[in-house]
Amino acid sequence: MPKIALVTATEAETLDEDLPPLLAAFGADATVVRWDDATVAWPAFDLVLLRSTWDYVPRLPEFLAWCERVAAQTLLLNPPQLVRWNTDKHYLADLAAQGIATVPSHFLEPGRHSAGDLQALVASLASEEFVVKPAVGAGSKDAQRYRRRQINTATRHVDALLADGRSVLVQPYLDQVDVAGETALMFFDGEFSHAIRKGPLLQLDTGPTQQLFAPEEICARTPGQDEVALAQRVVAAIPGGAPLYARVDLLRDHAAAPCVLELELTEPSLFFAHGAGSAERYASAARRRLRG
């Protein structure tokens, strides 16, 4: 029987609600392991699946090097070249360049921009509120929502990120999320599996999220046909073809049209508890990859 590693992180292991249903779907074939456990012999596994490596952000070079090493020894999914592309939100510009509707995304780069550039950028946005987040980040950590009149506070946030050598992503806040929430659509091997609704994550006047991830309000959702169509376009645009797993997070803009907030290909929660049979579909797709 094949041996399968479900990869997590020390802090995340007890928080990852996807692990129990995956262990049940894979049965005795699967073992939960930490990505940075130096005692693990990765060649002993036939398949290594990235699941909740949620501490990679401050350790990105180390994590990417680990992905390359493991992929040289066994089958790692999703593969390292895709992980490298997806762990930096500059991929949103790549999707937009292909004509895919995304939340308008503007980047401030260390060494090229200063926090003072934020004022002109915000003035060009069509919304009263905006979001500042690091281009390399996960779980809404270090992300914050601001009003225009809070530009001085936002500037200090941007300055801290740039001073730390981190690229900054600035986006308009699409207030449809306050009513409709986000729609996250899960795909396995390019096939739509299920979707969930997330309530709005970023609250005003709370400061940037410092936790491993922000608490989320989740329920199952039947996505609109326009949302499914956009998500399918996104999956078709992924470099190298449809991966084993993908999560496409969508918001509706001021005209109520869906647009891409994020494309999660590295360590996304896949919300198996909200999609009947979804863990089994994921496990079946993974086994097909292993056989192939």
N, C-alpha and C positions, 0 to 999 in steps of 0.2 A: 504494500500500500504506500502511496506517496506521503511524504512528510511535509507539512505545511506550517509555516511560521506566520502568526498574526502579530505584527510588530507594533509596539506601543512605546510609551515613555513612563518613567517612574511616577511622575505626578498624575499622569492621565489614566493609568491602568484601572483604578477603581472608579473613575469618572466616565469611562467610555461605555455607553449603554449599548453600543453595537457589538461588543465582544461576546456577551452571553448568547445571543441568537446565532452569531457566526460559529461559535464553538458547537452549538447544537446542530447546525447545518452541516458542518464538516465532520462532526463526530470525532473519533479517536485519532484522525489524521492530523488534527490541528493542535498547535501549542502556542500560547501567548509568551512572547519574549520582548525584552527591551532592546531598542536599537543600539544603545551604547553599552550594552553588557559585554565586556571584553572576553568573557568566558564562553560565549556562544560560538559554536563551530558552524558557520553559515553553509558550508558545502554539504552538511548533513541534511539540509532541507532541500526538497525538490522545488519548492515554490515559497517565496518570501513576499508577503502582502503587507504593504504599508497601510496601517490603520490609524493609530492615534499618536503619532510622533509629534505631539503638540508643543514640545519644547525646542523645536528646531530653529525658531526665528533668531534668538541671540547666538545660535551656534551654527549658522547656515553653512559656512565653508566646511566645518567638520561634518555636518550632516550630508552635504552633497558628496564629499569625499567618501563617506561611508557608503552611500548609494552606489557609487562607481565600483568600490571594492566588492560589495556583495553581488552586484550584477555581473562581475567578472567570474564569480564562483558558482552562481546558480541563477535561477529565473527570478528577477525582482519586478514586481508590478505595483504601481505603474513604473515604467523604466526611467532611468536617471536622466536621460535627455529631456523627457517630458517634465520631470520634477524640476529640473533646473529652469526650464521655461516658465513653469507655472508658479514657482515660489516668489516671483517678482511680478507685481501687478502692471508692469509695463506691457504685459501680454494684452491688456485691454486696448492699447494703441494698435497692436497687431490685428485684433479682431475688428476694430473700427475701420482700419485700412482696407479690410475685405468687405466693407459695406454692411457690417453687422451692427444693429442698433445697440449701443452701450450707453450707460450713464456717462455724460461728458466728463472726460478725465484729463486733468492738467497736472504736469509733474514739475516739481522744483528740485534741482539737482545740487548736491554738495559741490562746491568749487565753481559752479556756474551761476547759481542763483543765491540770493540772500532772502532772509525772512521779509525784508522790505518789499520784495516783489509780490508778496501776497496781496497787498492792497489793490494794485492794478488788476490782478487776476480776479479777485472777488468782485471788483467793480464791473467786470465783463460778464459775470454770471447773470442768468435770468431769474434767479431765485433770491429770496430774502435771506435764506439760511444756506449754510454750506458745511461740508465735512472735510476735516483734515485727518489724514491717516498715513502711516508709513507705507511705502511701496512694497516692502517686505514685512508682512505682518499676518497674524492669524487670530481668529476668535475675537475680533474687535479690540484687541489689546492696543493701547496707545492711540486709539481713534476717538475723535470727539466731534460733536455737532455744535455749530456756532451760529449766532445771529450776526448780521453785518455790523451792528454797533459794538460787537465784542471783538472787533478786529485786533485790538491791542493784545488781548488774551490769546487769540489765535496766532498772532505773530510770535509771541513767546513760545508757543507750542511748536511752531514751524522752526524757529531758531534752535530749539533744543534738539529736534530731530536732525536738522542739517549739521549742527555742531557735532553730533554723534556719527556723522558720515552716512546718514540714511536719506535716501530719496523720499520725497514727500508727494503724496497724491492728494489733490484738492478736487472735490466734486460738488456740484450743487446738491442740496438736500431736496429730494423729491417727496413732497409732503403727502402724496397719495399713499405712501407706506403707513401713515398714521391711521388710515382707514382700512386699506386693503392688505397691509402687511407685505412681506416678501413671499414669492413662490419659489421653492427649490425643487427642481426636477432631477430625479436620479435615473442614470442610464447605465446599463451593464452590457458591454460588448456592442455599444451603439444602439441598443434597444431601450426604449422608455420603460421604466419599471413602475415608479410611483412618484407621488409628489406630496409635499407638505407646505403648510403655511407657517411662516415665522412672524411673530409680532415685531413691532419696531424695536430695534436694539438701542439706538443712540438717543439718550435723553439730554435735554438742555441743562446746563449749569451743574453737571455732575463731575466734570473733570475727565480726562482720558482714562479709559479702562485700564486697570493695572493687573487684573486677575489673569489666570491662564486663558480663560475665555469668559465672555459676558453671558449671564444667564439668559435663556431663551424661552419664549412661549411657543410651543409647537403643537400643531394638530394636523391631521391628514387633510389634503385638499385635492379636489379634482381640478386640474389646470384648464384654462381656456384654450381653445384651439389655436389662438394666436400665440399663446405662450409655448405650447408644444411645438409649433412650427418654428418659432425663433430658436428654441433650445435645440431642435434637430439641426438647424443651420450651424449653430455653435459647435455641436459635436462633430459635424462634417468638416468643420474648419480646423480641427485640432491637428497639429503637425504629426505626421506619421499615421494618420487614420484613427478611427475610434479606439480608445483605450479600454481596458477592462472595466474601469469605473469612471464615471464623471458625474459631477453635480453642477447644475447650471442654476444660479441664483438670479432671479428676475425681480425688477420693480416696474411699476407703471409710471410713466412720465406725466407731465401736466396735461397732455392730450389723451391720457389713459392708454397709451400704447406701451407694450412691454419693451423693456431694454435690459441689457445684461449688467448686473451689479458685479458679480464675480463668477468665475469658472473655477471650480475646485477639482483638482486632479491629483493632489498629493496626499492629504490626510483628512479628507472631509468626513464628518458624521454623515451617515447614509440613512439614518432614521428607519431602520428595519422594523421597529415596533409599530410604525404607522403605515406599513405596506404589507398586507397579508402575502406570505410566500416570497417576500423580497430577499430575505437572507438565503433561502434555498436557490433563488434565481442567481444571486451573486456567486454562491458556491458552485453552481453548475457551470457558469461562465468561466470561473477560475479553473475548474477541472478541464474544460475544453481547451483553454490556453495551455495548460500543462501537457495535455495529450498532443496538442499541435506543435 
